[in-house]
């Protein structure tokens, strides 16, 4: 099962594999708050700053965030056959794990946040699971 919560919320036995999916780990955040930090699944610094400063709408943020997740890496120019399609394979891996065990996506946003990229990430991974 795939879940989401704040990295600051109490740790529960049912969390399973706890993935910190934020670009920043957070100053002073103990490493025992998560199992794996996957910074590449967080929005870019520029995108995060834009939405926090309310320079873009949440809808625009989610569109750009999805674009970032699936953008090919610059190193692909040297790869003639197998291309990197952003985080597609990582999302597929998380979907497979979540089909067999509990996986929790963590972010620094408050537990009761209405808008957080972890919800968008959960939707994308859920598509891989179906």
LODOTOR-576538 format. One record per atom (N, C-alpha, C, O): x, y, z; residue number from 0; atom name; residue in one letter. Coordinates in nm, 3 decimals, always signed. Layout:
BEGIN
x:y:z:resi:name:resn
X:Y:Z:NUM:CA:A
...
This chain:
BEGIN
x:y:z:resi:name:resn
+0.085:-0.118:+0.000:0:N:X
+0.000:+0.000:+0.000:0:CA:X
+0.090:+0.125:+0.000:0:C:X
+0.192:+0.129:+0.069:0:O:X
+0.051:+0.223:-0.075:1:N:X
+0.125:+0.348:-0.087:1:CA:X
+0.056:+0.456:-0.006:1:C:X
-0.061:+0.485:-0.026:1:O:X
+0.130:+0.516:+0.086:2:N:X
+0.076:+0.618:+0.176:2:CA:X
+0.162:+0.744:+0.166:2:C:X
+0.269:+0.743:+0.107:2:O:X
+0.112:+0.852:+0.225:3:N:X
+0.191:+0.975:+0.236:3:CA:X
+0.175:+1.030:+0.377:3:C:X
+0.074:+1.008:+0.444:3:O:X
+0.277:+1.102:+0.421:4:N:X
+0.267:+1.173:+0.548:4:CA:X
+0.384:+1.269:+0.561:4:C:X
+0.479:+1.266:+0.482:4:O:X
+0.376:+1.354:+0.660:5:N:X
+0.484:+1.446:+0.689:5:CA:X
+0.598:+1.370:+0.755:5:C:X
+0.573:+1.280:+0.836:5:O:X
+0.720:+1.404:+0.722:6:N:X
+0.836:+1.339:+0.785:6:CA:X
+0.842:+1.372:+0.934:6:C:X
+0.910:+1.303:+1.010:6:O:X
+0.771:+1.475:+0.975:7:N:X
+0.769:+1.517:+1.115:7:CA:X
+0.657:+1.450:+1.196:7:C:X
+0.654:+1.461:+1.319:7:O:X
+0.566:+1.380:+1.127:8:N:X
+0.458:+1.308:+1.196:8:CA:X
+0.516:+1.188:+1.269:8:C:X
+0.622:+1.138:+1.232:8:O:X
+0.448:+1.141:+1.372:9:N:X
+0.498:+1.024:+1.444:9:CA:X
+0.518:+0.904:+1.352:9:C:X
+0.438:+0.879:+1.261:9:O:X
+0.625:+0.831:+1.375:10:N:X
+0.654:+0.710:+1.298:10:CA:X
+0.561:+0.599:+1.347:10:C:X
+0.546:+0.579:+1.468:10:O:X
+0.499:+0.528:+1.252:11:N:X
+0.408:+0.420:+1.286:11:CA:X
+0.459:+0.289:+1.227:11:C:X
+0.526:+0.289:+1.123:11:O:X
+0.429:+0.180:+1.292:12:N:X
+0.472:+0.049:+1.244:12:CA:X
+0.419:+0.022:+1.104:12:C:X
+0.486:-0.045:+1.024:12:O:X
+0.300:+0.072:+1.072:13:N:X
+0.239:+0.050:+0.942:13:CA:X
+0.295:+0.135:+0.829:13:C:X
+0.251:+0.124:+0.715:13:O:X
+0.393:+0.221:+0.860:14:N:X
+0.453:+0.305:+0.756:14:CA:X
+0.529:+0.221:+0.655:14:C:X
+0.537:+0.258:+0.537:14:O:X
+0.586:+0.111:+0.698:15:N:X
+0.668:+0.030:+0.608:15:CA:X
+0.793:+0.105:+0.568:15:C:X
+0.857:+0.169:+0.651:15:O:X
+0.829:+0.096:+0.441:16:N:X
+0.947:+0.164:+0.388:16:CA:X
+0.917:+0.313:+0.380:16:C:X
+0.825:+0.355:+0.310:16:O:X
+0.995:+0.393:+0.451:17:N:X
+0.972:+0.538:+0.458:17:CA:X
+1.069:+0.609:+0.364:17:C:X
+1.190:+0.608:+0.384:17:O:X
+1.013:+0.672:+0.259:18:N:X
+1.093:+0.739:+0.157:18:CA:X
+1.077:+0.891:+0.170:18:C:X
+0.967:+0.944:+0.154:18:O:X
+1.186:+0.959:+0.199:19:N:X
+1.186:+1.105:+0.202:19:CA:X
+1.201:+1.152:+0.059:19:C:X
+1.307:+1.135:-0.001:19:O:X
+1.095:+1.210:+0.003:20:N:X
+1.092:+1.249:-0.138:20:CA:X
+1.097:+1.401:-0.150:20:C:X
+1.017:+1.461:-0.221:20:O:X
+1.192:+1.461:-0.082:21:N:X
+1.210:+1.606:-0.081:21:CA:X
+1.349:+1.640:-0.132:21:C:X
+1.444:+1.565:-0.110:21:O:X
+1.360:+1.752:-0.201:22:N:X
+1.489:+1.795:-0.254:22:CA:X
+1.589:+1.821:-0.142:22:C:X
+1.708:+1.795:-0.156:22:O:X
+1.538:+1.873:-0.031:23:N:X
+1.623:+1.903:+0.085:23:CA:X
+1.594:+1.803:+0.196:23:C:X
+1.479:+1.770:+0.224:23:O:X
+1.700:+1.756:+0.260:24:N:X
+1.682:+1.663:+0.372:24:CA:X
+1.629:+1.736:+0.493:24:C:X
+1.549:+1.681:+0.570:24:O:X
+1.670:+1.856:+0.511:25:N:X
+1.626:+1.936:+0.624:25:CA:X
+1.732:+1.943:+0.731:25:C:X
+1.780:+1.840:+0.780:25:O:X
+1.769:+2.063:+0.766:26:N:X
+1.873:+2.084:+0.867:26:CA:X
+1.826:+2.027:+1.001:26:C:X
+1.718:+2.060:+1.049:26:O:X
+1.907:+1.942:+1.058:27:N:X
+1.877:+1.886:+1.188:27:CA:X
+1.780:+1.768:+1.187:27:C:X
+1.744:+1.716:+1.293:27:O:X
+1.736:+1.724:+1.068:28:N:X
+1.644:+1.611:+1.062:28:CA:X
+1.723:+1.483:+1.086:28:C:X
+1.814:+1.450:+1.010:28:O:X
+1.690:+1.410:+1.192:29:N:X
+1.763:+1.285:+1.220:29:CA:X
+1.739:+1.183:+1.108:29:C:X
+1.629:+1.172:+1.055:29:O:X
+1.843:+1.108:+1.075:30:N:X
+1.834:+1.008:+0.968:30:CA:X
+1.738:+0.894:+1.001:30:C:X
+1.697:+0.820:+0.912:30:O:X
+1.702:+0.878:+1.128:31:N:X
+1.609:+0.770:+1.163:31:CA:X
+1.464:+0.807:+1.135:31:C:X
+1.374:+0.728:+1.163:31:O:X
+1.439:+0.927:+1.081:32:N:X
+1.302:+0.969:+1.045:32:CA:X
+1.259:+0.910:+0.910:32:C:X
+1.141:+0.916:+0.875:32:O:X
+1.353:+0.855:+0.834:33:N:X
+1.324:+0.798:+0.702:33:CA:X
+1.422:+0.683:+0.677:33:C:X
+1.525:+0.672:+0.742:33:O:X
+1.387:+0.596:+0.581:34:N:X
+1.475:+0.486:+0.544:34:CA:X
+1.566:+0.524:+0.427:34:C:X
+1.685:+0.492:+0.427:34:O:X
+1.509:+0.593:+0.330:35:N:X
+1.584:+0.633:+0.210:35:CA:X
+1.546:+0.776:+0.175:35:C:X
+1.428:+0.811:+0.174:35:O:X
+1.646:+0.858:+0.146:36:N:X
+1.623:+0.994:+0.098:36:CA:X
+1.636:+0.992:-0.053:36:C:X
+1.743:+0.958:-0.105:36:O:X
+1.531:+1.028:-0.124:37:N:X
+1.529:+1.029:-0.270:37:CA:X
+1.507:+1.173:-0.317:37:C:X
+1.398:+1.210:-0.359:37:O:X
+1.614:+1.252:-0.310:38:N:X
+1.606:+1.394:-0.344:38:CA:X
+1.558:+1.418:-0.487:38:C:X
+1.494:+1.519:-0.515:38:O:X
+1.588:+1.326:-0.577:39:N:X
+1.549:+1.343:-0.717:39:CA:X
+1.398:+1.336:-0.739:39:C:X
+1.351:+1.371:-0.847:39:O:X
+1.323:+1.293:-0.638:40:N:X
+1.177:+1.290:-0.651:40:CA:X
+1.111:+1.416:-0.596:40:C:X
+0.989:+1.431:-0.605:40:O:X
+1.190:+1.506:-0.541:41:N:X
+1.138:+1.634:-0.495:41:CA:X
+1.141:+1.735:-0.608:41:C:X
+1.217:+1.718:-0.703:41:O:X
+1.060:+1.839:-0.600:42:N:X
+1.065:+1.944:-0.703:42:CA:X
+1.199:+2.016:-0.699:42:C:X
+1.264:+2.023:-0.595:42:O:X
+1.239:+2.070:-0.814:43:N:X
+1.364:+2.145:-0.820:43:CA:X
+1.358:+2.266:-0.727:43:C:X
+1.250:+2.311:-0.687:43:O:X
+1.474:+2.317:-0.693:44:N:X
+1.481:+2.434:-0.604:44:CA:X
+1.405:+2.552:-0.664:44:C:X
+1.330:+2.620:-0.594:44:O:X
+1.424:+2.575:-0.793:45:N:X
+1.358:+2.689:-0.858:45:CA:X
+1.206:+2.674:-0.857:45:C:X
+1.134:+2.770:-0.831:45:O:X
+1.159:+2.555:-0.884:46:N:X
+1.014:+2.531:-0.885:46:CA:X
+0.956:+2.544:-0.745:46:C:X
+0.849:+2.603:-0.726:46:O:X
+1.025:+2.490:-0.648:47:N:X
+0.980:+2.500:-0.510:47:CA:X
+0.973:+2.646:-0.465:47:C:X
+0.876:+2.687:-0.401:47:O:X
+1.074:+2.724:-0.498:48:N:X
+1.076:+2.866:-0.461:48:CA:X
+0.961:+2.942:-0.528:48:C:X
+0.898:+3.028:-0.467:48:O:X
+0.934:+2.908:-0.654:49:N:X
+0.827:+2.977:-0.728:49:CA:X
+0.691:+2.954:-0.666:49:C:X
+0.612:+3.048:-0.652:49:O:X
+0.662:+2.830:-0.627:50:N:X
+0.530:+2.803:-0.570:50:CA:X
+0.520:+2.859:-0.428:50:C:X
+0.414:+2.908:-0.389:50:O:X
+0.627:+2.852:-0.352:51:N:X
+0.623:+2.906:-0.215:51:CA:X
+0.608:+3.058:-0.216:51:C:X
+0.545:+3.115:-0.126:51:O:X
+0.666:+3.124:-0.317:52:N:X
+0.655:+3.270:-0.329:52:CA:X
+0.524:+3.311:-0.398:52:C:X
+0.500:+3.430:-0.419:52:O:X
+0.441:+3.212:-0.432:53:N:X
+0.314:+3.234:-0.502:53:CA:X
+0.332:+3.305:-0.635:53:C:X
+0.246:+3.382:-0.677:53:O:X
+0.444:+3.278:-0.701:54:N:X
+0.469:+3.331:-0.835:54:CA:X
+0.398:+3.248:-0.941:54:C:X
+0.374:+3.295:-1.052:54:O:X
+0.364:+3.123:-0.905:55:N:X
+0.290:+3.034:-0.995:55:CA:X
+0.176:+2.970:-0.916:55:C:X
+0.180:+2.962:-0.793:55:O:X
+0.076:+2.925:-0.988:56:N:X
-0.039:+2.859:-0.924:56:CA:X
-0.002:+2.715:-0.890:56:C:X
+0.097:+2.661:-0.938:56:O:X
-0.086:+2.653:-0.807:57:N:X
-0.063:+2.512:-0.774:57:CA:X
-0.077:+2.426:-0.899:57:C:X
-0.002:+2.330:-0.918:57:O:X
-0.171:+2.460:-0.983:58:N:X
-0.190:+2.385:-1.108:58:CA:X
-0.065:+2.392:-1.196:58:C:X
-0.022:+2.291:-1.252:58:O:X
-0.007:+2.509:-1.208:59:N:X
+0.116:+2.525:-1.286:59:CA:X
+0.231:+2.449:-1.220:59:C:X
+0.312:+2.387:-1.289:59:O:X
+0.236:+2.453:-1.086:60:N:X
+0.339:+2.379:-1.015:60:CA:X
+0.331:+2.230:-1.047:60:C:X
+0.432:+2.166:-1.078:60:O:X
+0.210:+2.174:-1.038:61:N:X
+0.197:+2.030:-1.062:61:CA:X
+0.235:+1.993:-1.205:61:C:X
+0.294:+1.887:-1.227:61:O:X
+0.202:+2.077:-1.301:62:N:X
+0.239:+2.051:-1.441:62:CA:X
+0.391:+2.051:-1.455:62:C:X
+0.448:+1.959:-1.515:62:O:X
+0.455:+2.152:-1.402:63:N:X
+0.601:+2.161:-1.411:63:CA:X
+0.671:+2.051:-1.334:63:C:X
+0.775:+2.000:-1.376:63:O:X
+0.614:+2.014:-1.220:64:N:X
+0.672:+1.906:-1.139:64:CA:X
+0.670:+1.775:-1.216:64:C:X
+0.769:+1.702:-1.219:64:O:X
+0.558:+1.745:-1.279:65:N:X
+0.549:+1.623:-1.361:65:CA:X
+0.648:+1.629:-1.476:65:C:X
+0.713:+1.530:-1.508:65:O:X
+0.661:+1.745:-1.539:66:N:X
+0.759:+1.762:-1.647:66:CA:X
+0.900:+1.733:-1.598:66:C:X
+0.978:+1.666:-1.665:66:O:X
+0.932:+1.785:-1.479:67:N:X
+1.065:+1.761:-1.422:67:CA:X
+1.089:+1.612:-1.397:67:C:X
+1.197:+1.561:-1.426:67:O:X
+0.990:+1.543:-1.346:68:N:X
+1.005:+1.401:-1.315:68:CA:X
+1.035:+1.318:-1.439:68:C:X
+1.108:+1.219:-1.431:68:O:X
+0.979:+1.357:-1.552:69:N:X
+0.995:+1.277:-1.673:69:CA:X
+1.091:+1.338:-1.775:69:C:X
+1.104:+1.287:-1.887:69:O:X
+1.159:+1.446:-1.736:70:N:X
+1.255:+1.509:-1.827:70:CA:X
+1.378:+1.419:-1.843:70:C:X
+1.430:+1.367:-1.744:70:O:X
+1.425:+1.401:-1.966:71:N:X
+1.545:+1.320:-1.986:71:CA:X
+1.668:+1.393:-1.931:71:C:X
+1.677:+1.515:-1.933:71:O:X
+1.762:+1.315:-1.883:72:N:X
+1.885:+1.373:-1.830:72:CA:X
+1.973:+1.424:-1.942:72:C:X
+1.969:+1.371:-2.054:72:O:X
+2.053:+1.525:-1.914:73:N:X
+2.144:+1.582:-2.015:73:CA:X
+2.246:+1.478:-2.062:73:C:X
+2.296:+1.488:-2.173:73:O:X
+2.276:+1.382:-1.979:74:N:X
+2.375:+1.280:-2.017:74:CA:X
+2.324:+1.187:-2.126:74:C:X
+2.402:+1.109:-2.181:74:O:X
+2.198:+1.193:-2.159:75:N:X
+2.143:+1.104:-2.261:75:CA:X
+2.199:+1.128:-2.399:75:C:X
+2.191:+1.039:-2.485:75:O:X
+2.255:+1.241:-2.424:76:N:X
+2.312:+1.268:-2.556:76:CA:X
+2.419:+1.165:-2.591:76:C:X
+2.440:+1.135:-2.709:76:O:X
+2.486:+1.110:-2.492:77:N:X
+2.592:+1.012:-2.514:77:CA:X
+2.539:+0.869:-2.521:77:C:X
+2.614:+0.776:-2.552:77:O:X
+2.411:+0.849:-2.494:78:N:X
+2.353:+0.715:-2.494:78:CA:X
+2.266:+0.695:-2.616:78:C:X
+2.159:+0.756:-2.629:78:O:X
+2.311:+0.610:-2.706:79:N:X
+2.239:+0.592:-2.832:79:CA:X
+2.117:+0.501:-2.818:79:C:X
+2.021:+0.516:-2.893:79:O:X
+2.119:+0.407:-2.725:80:N:X
+2.010:+0.310:-2.719:80:CA:X
+1.916:+0.329:-2.601:80:C:X
+1.798:+0.357:-2.620:80:O:X
+1.967:+0.314:-2.481:81:N:X
+1.880:+0.323:-2.363:81:CA:X
+1.882:+0.465:-2.311:81:C:X
+1.986:+0.517:-2.269:81:O:X
+1.767:+0.528:-2.314:82:N:X
+1.755:+0.667:-2.272:82:CA:X
+1.701:+0.676:-2.131:82:C:X
+1.623:+0.591:-2.087:82:O:X
+1.742:+0.779:-2.061:83:N:X
+1.689:+0.807:-1.928:83:CA:X
+1.563:+0.891:-1.946:83:C:X
+1.568:+1.000:-2.004:83:O:X
+1.454:+0.842:-1.898:84:N:X
+1.329:+0.918:-1.907:84:CA:X
+1.294:+0.969:-1.769:84:C:X
+1.187:+0.941:-1.715:84:O:X
+1.385:+1.045:-1.712:85:N:X
+1.363:+1.102:-1.581:85:CA:X
+1.350:+0.995:-1.475:85:C:X
+1.430:+0.902:-1.469:85:O:X
+1.250:+1.008:-1.393:86:N:X
+1.231:+0.918:-1.279:86:CA:X
+1.132:+0.806:-1.308:86:C:X
+1.085:+0.740:-1.215:86:O:X
+1.101:+0.783:-1.434:87:N:X
+1.001:+0.682:-1.471:87:CA:X
+1.032:+0.546:-1.409:87:C:X
+0.943:+0.480:-1.356:87:O:X
+1.157:+0.503:-1.416:88:N:X
+1.192:+0.371:-1.365:88:CA:X
+1.189:+0.368:-1.212:88:C:X
+1.156:+0.265:-1.153:88:O:X
+1.223:+0.478:-1.149:89:N:X
+1.215:+0.487:-1.003:89:CA:X
+1.070:+0.478:-0.958:89:C:X
+1.040:+0.411:-0.860:89:O:X
+0.982:+0.546:-1.028:90:N:X
+0.839:+0.541:-0.995:90:CA:X
+0.785:+0.400:-1.012:90:C:X
+0.704:+0.353:-0.931:90:O:X
+0.830:+0.332:-1.116:91:N:X
+0.787:+0.195:-1.140:91:CA:X
+0.836:+0.103:-1.028:91:C:X
+0.762:+0.015:-0.983:91:O:X
+0.958:+0.124:-0.983:92:N:X
+1.014:+0.044:-0.872:92:CA:X
+0.932:+0.065:-0.744:92:C:X
+0.896:-0.031:-0.676:92:O:X
+0.903:+0.191:-0.713:93:N:X
+0.823:+0.220:-0.593:93:CA:X
+0.685:+0.156:-0.604:93:C:X
+0.633:+0.104:-0.506:93:O:X
+0.626:+0.160:-0.723:94:N:X
+0.494:+0.098:-0.744:94:CA:X
+0.500:-0.052:-0.717:94:C:X
+0.410:-0.107:-0.654:94:O:X
+0.604:-0.118:-0.765:95:N:X
+0.620:-0.262:-0.741:95:CA:X
+0.637:-0.292:-0.593:95:C:X
+0.579:-0.387:-0.541:95:O:X
+0.717:-0.211:-0.525:96:N:X
+0.737:-0.229:-0.382:96:CA:X
+0.607:-0.209:-0.306:96:C:X
+0.574:-0.287:-0.217:96:O:X
+0.533:-0.105:-0.343:97:N:X
+0.407:-0.072:-0.274:97:CA:X
+0.299:-0.177:-0.299:97:C:X
+0.205:-0.189:-0.220:97:O:X
+0.310:-0.252:-0.407:98:N:X
+0.215:-0.359:-0.434:98:CA:X
+0.238:-0.478:-0.341:98:C:X
+0.148:-0.560:-0.321:98:O:X
+0.357:-0.487:-0.284:99:N:X
+0.392:-0.601:-0.200:99:CA:X
+0.408:-0.566:-0.053:99:C:X
+0.403:-0.655:+0.033:99:O:X
+0.427:-0.437:-0.022:100:N:X
+0.449:-0.396:+0.116:100:CA:X
+0.405:-0.252:+0.133:100:C:X
+0.376:-0.183:+0.035:100:O:X
+0.401:-0.206:+0.256:101:N:X
+0.367:-0.066:+0.283:101:CA:X
+0.487:+0.023:+0.248:101:C:X
+0.601:-0.007:+0.283:101:O:X
+0.458:+0.131:+0.178:102:N:X
+0.557:+0.232:+0.142:102:CA:X
+0.494:+0.368:+0.174:102:C:X
+0.380:+0.394:+0.135:102:O:X
+0.569:+0.453:+0.243:103:N:X
+0.519:+0.586:+0.278:103:CA:X
+0.608:+0.693:+0.219:103:C:X
+0.729:+0.694:+0.242:103:O:X
+0.548:+0.783:+0.141:104:N:X
+0.618:+0.897:+0.084:104:CA:X
+0.616:+1.010:+0.186:104:C:X
+0.510:+1.049:+0.234:104:O:X
+0.733:+1.062:+0.219:105:N:X
+0.746:+1.165:+0.321:105:CA:X
+0.793:+1.297:+0.262:105:C:X
+0.871:+1.300:+0.167:105:O:X
+0.743:+1.406:+0.319:106:N:X
+0.785:+1.540:+0.280:106:CA:X
+0.782:+1.627:+0.406:106:C:X
+0.730:+1.586:+0.510:106:O:X
+0.838:+1.745:+0.396:107:N:X
+0.844:+1.837:+0.510:107:CA:X
+0.713:+1.913:+0.531:107:C:X
+0.695:+1.975:+0.636:107:O:X
+0.623:+1.909:+0.435:108:N:X
+0.495:+1.979:+0.449:108:CA:X
+0.419:+1.923:+0.569:108:C:X
+0.441:+1.809:+0.611:108:O:X
+0.331:+2.004:+0.623:109:N:X
+0.251:+1.963:+0.739:109:CA:X
+0.165:+1.841:+0.704:109:C:X
+0.129:+1.820:+0.588:109:O:X
+0.133:+1.765:+0.803:110:N:X
+0.051:+1.644:+0.784:110:CA:X
-0.085:+1.680:+0.722:110:C:X
-0.137:+1.603:+0.641:110:O:X
-0.142:+1.793:+0.760:111:N:X
-0.273:+1.833:+0.708:111:CA:X
-0.265:+1.927:+0.587:111:C:X
-0.364:+1.992:+0.554:111:O:X
-0.150:+1.933:+0.522:112:N:X
-0.133:+2.020:+0.405:112:CA:X
-0.231:+1.979:+0.295:112:C:X
-0.254:+1.860:+0.272:112:O:X
-0.287:+2.077:+0.228:113:N:X
-0.377:+2.051:+0.117:113:CA:X
-0.297:+2.032:-0.012:113:C:X
-0.326:+1.943:-0.092:113:O:X
-0.198:+2.116:-0.030:114:N:X
-0.112:+2.109:-0.148:114:CA:X
+0.027:+2.064:-0.106:114:C:X
+0.092:+2.128:-0.024:114:O:X
+0.071:+1.954:-0.163:115:N:X
+0.207:+1.904:-0.140:115:CA:X
+0.242:+1.813:-0.257:115:C:X
+0.157:+1.738:-0.306:115:O:X
+0.366:+1.819:-0.301:116:N:X
+0.406:+1.738:-0.415:116:CA:X
+0.396:+1.588:-0.386:116:C:X
+0.387:+1.508:-0.479:116:O:X
+0.398:+1.550:-0.257:117:N:X
+0.390:+1.406:-0.227:117:CA:X
+0.256:+1.347:-0.273:117:C:X
+0.249:+1.229:-0.307:117:O:X
+0.151:+1.429:-0.276:118:N:X
+0.021:+1.381:-0.324:118:CA:X
+0.025:+1.359:-0.476:118:C:X
-0.032:+1.262:-0.527:118:O:X
+0.091:+1.448:-0.546:119:N:X
+0.105:+1.433:-0.692:119:CA:X
+0.191:+1.311:-0.724:119:C:X
+0.161:+1.236:-0.817:119:O:X
+0.295:+1.293:-0.647:120:N:X
+0.383:+1.177:-0.665:120:CA:X
+0.305:+1.048:-0.639:120:C:X
+0.321:+0.950:-0.711:120:O:X
+0.223:+1.049:-0.537:121:N:X
+0.141:+0.932:-0.505:121:CA:X
+0.049:+0.898:-0.622:121:C:X
+0.032:+0.781:-0.656:121:O:X
-0.011:+0.999:-0.685:122:N:X
-0.099:+0.976:-0.799:122:CA:X
-0.022:+0.913:-0.916:122:C:X
-0.071:+0.820:-0.980:122:O:X
+0.097:+0.965:-0.943:123:N:X
+0.178:+0.913:-1.052:123:CA:X
+0.217:+0.767:-1.028:123:C:X
+0.212:+0.685:-1.119:123:O:X
+0.254:+0.736:-0.906:124:N:X
+0.293:+0.599:-0.873:124:CA:X
+0.172:+0.507:-0.877:124:C:X
+0.182:+0.393:-0.921:124:O:X
+0.058:+0.556:-0.832:125:N:X
-0.065:+0.477:-0.835:125:CA:X
-0.102:+0.437:-0.979:125:C:X
-0.153:+0.328:-1.003:125:O:X
-0.074:+0.526:-1.074:126:N:X
-0.099:+0.493:-1.215:126:CA:X
-0.013:+0.376:-1.259:126:C:X
-0.057:+0.291:-1.336:126:O:X
+0.111:+0.371:-1.208:127:N:X
+0.202:+0.260:-1.240:127:CA:X
+0.152:+0.129:-1.179:127:C:X
+0.179:+0.021:-1.231:127:O:X
+0.079:+0.141:-1.067:128:N:X
+0.031:+0.022:-0.996:128:CA:X
-0.093:-0.038:-1.064:128:C:X
-0.123:-0.156:-1.046:128:O:X
-0.164:+0.043:-1.140:129:N:X
-0.289:-0.007:-1.201:129:CA:X
-0.266:-0.069:-1.338:129:C:X
-0.361:-0.116:-1.401:129:O:X
